[in-house]
Amino acid sequence: MPHSSSVANLSRFAVNMLTPPRRAWNPLVPSLSDRVAGKYAVITGASSGIGRELAVRLAAAGAVTIVVARREAELDRLVHEIENDGGAAHYVAADLSEEAGVNAVADTVLDRFGAPDLLVNNAGRSIMRPMAAAERRLHDYERTMRLNYLAGVGLMLRFLPGMRARGSGHIVHSSSVGVLTNLPEFSAYVGSKAALDAVMRIAEVESAADGITFTNVHLPLVATNMVSGDFEGYTRLSVDQAVDMMTDAIRRRPRSVDNPLGRAYSATRALAPAVAVRAASTAYRAR
């Protein structure tokens, strides 16, 4: 039996090698400007991190960005930054963890702009805790479901009718590689992300004839405030690299955007599920 430190080091090496996204350049893929110039894009969780940088990128490409988060002062600064750079932006401050906040955002957007051309469900919260330590913490799962799942579903339900009537639209979910790799100690977070992944897939089936596309972006570790120090030694994407994955989704409109780690684990689990679970469990216990 290999020493636990050796197993941990080997696991860390494999994860780090497979974390950076890789995609061959394709001249046939539309540019970001081709996709979003003159279009209305709603981005949740836009006061910092991935959502903020994505809003800046989309505005620079010609989109009218509508940024959503709780922190009004941060949103106001972001809108001014975009406008000072020649872009167009508006903000809606609301708490998406409450149904009233979801409806307030939807009402404002629909009244002022109509159904957006692009919805990016990026708002989220993460909780790291093993299930063995969560016996009386059902509220952890309720909190993540309210923001990571129900907020996204609520906005989709409100915006999809207008997208259907127009015959076009794109909905992007800032999901997690943990959905593909069954990341230990993140059952509350990954469970909520997996739930929205599933709704996105069902919506795709129901909307296949309506000109609407849906993309789940399975992001790996990203250097944001959501990532704790428990992942020291593991490769993290920069915010710019994460936004590259998001803009790749917007340009190509695939069903999912995955990094090599997610693809490798998914393939292993499909072909040899027992091996995949045993390897992941061994690596987890060796940490």
Rosetta blueprint (number, residue, H / E / L):
1 M L
2 P L
3 H L
4 S H
5 S H
6 S H
7 V H
8 A H
9 N H
10 L H
11 S H
12 R H
13 F H
14 A H
15 V H
16 N H
17 M H
18 L H
19 T L
20 P L
21 P L
22 R L
23 R L
24 A L
25 W L
26 N L
27 P L
28 L L
29 V L
30 P L
31 S L
32 L H
33 S H
34 D H
35 R H
36 V H
37 A L
38 G L
39 K L
40 Y E
41 A E
42 V E
43 I E
44 T E
45 G L
46 A L
47 S L
48 S L
49 G H
50 I H
51 G H
52 R H
53 E H
54 L H
55 A H
56 V H
57 R H
58 L H
59 A H
60 A H
61 A L
62 G L
63 A L
64 V E
65 T E
66 I E
67 V E
68 V E
69 A E
70 R L
71 R L
72 E H
73 A H
74 E H
75 L H
76 D H
77 R H
78 L H
79 V H
80 H H
81 E H
82 I H
83 E H
84 N H
85 D L
86 G L
87 G L
88 A E
89 A E
90 H E
91 Y E
92 V E
93 A E
94 A L
95 D L
96 L L
97 S L
98 E L
99 E H
100 A H
101 G H
102 V H
103 N H
104 A H
105 V H
106 A H
107 D H
108 T H
109 V H
110 L H
111 D H
112 R H
113 F L
114 G L
115 A L
116 P L
117 D L
118 L E
119 L E
120 V E
121 N E
122 N L
123 A L
124 G L
125 R L
126 S L
127 I L
128 M L
129 R L
130 P L
131 M H
132 A H
133 A H
134 A L
135 E L
136 R L
137 R L
138 L H
139 H H
140 D H
141 Y H
142 E H
143 R H
144 T H
145 M H
146 R H
147 L H
148 N H
149 Y H
150 L H
151 A H
152 G H
153 V H
154 G H
155 L H
156 M H
157 L H
158 R H
159 F H
160 L H
161 P H
162 G H
163 M H
164 R H
165 A H
166 R H
167 G L
168 S L
169 G E
170 H E
171 I E
172 V E
173 H E
174 S E
175 S E
176 S E
177 V L
178 G H
179 V H
180 L H
181 T H
182 N L
183 L L
184 P L
185 E L
186 F L
187 S H
188 A H
189 Y H
190 V H
191 G H
192 S H
193 K H
194 A H
195 A H
196 L H
197 D H
198 A H
199 V H
200 M H
201 R H
202 I H
203 A H
204 E H
205 V H
206 E H
207 S L
208 A L
209 A L
210 D L
211 G L
212 I E
213 T E
214 F E
215 T E
216 N E
217 V E
218 H E
219 L E
220 P L
221 L L
222 V E
223 A L
224 T L
225 N L
226 M L
227 V L
228 S L
229 G H
230 D H
231 F H
232 E L
233 G L
234 Y L
235 T L
236 R L
237 L E
238 S L
239 V H
240 D H
241 Q H
242 A H
243 V H
244 D H
245 M H
246 M H
247 T H
248 D H
249 A H
250 I H
251 R H
252 R H
253 R L
254 P L
255 R L
256 S E
257 V E
258 D L
259 N L
260 P H
261 L H
262 G H
263 R H
264 A H
265 Y H
266 S H
267 A H
268 T H
269 R H
270 A H
271 L H
272 A L
273 P H
274 A H
275 V H
276 A H
277 V H
278 R H
279 A H
280 A H
281 S H
282 T H
283 A H
284 Y H
285 R H
286 A H
287 R L
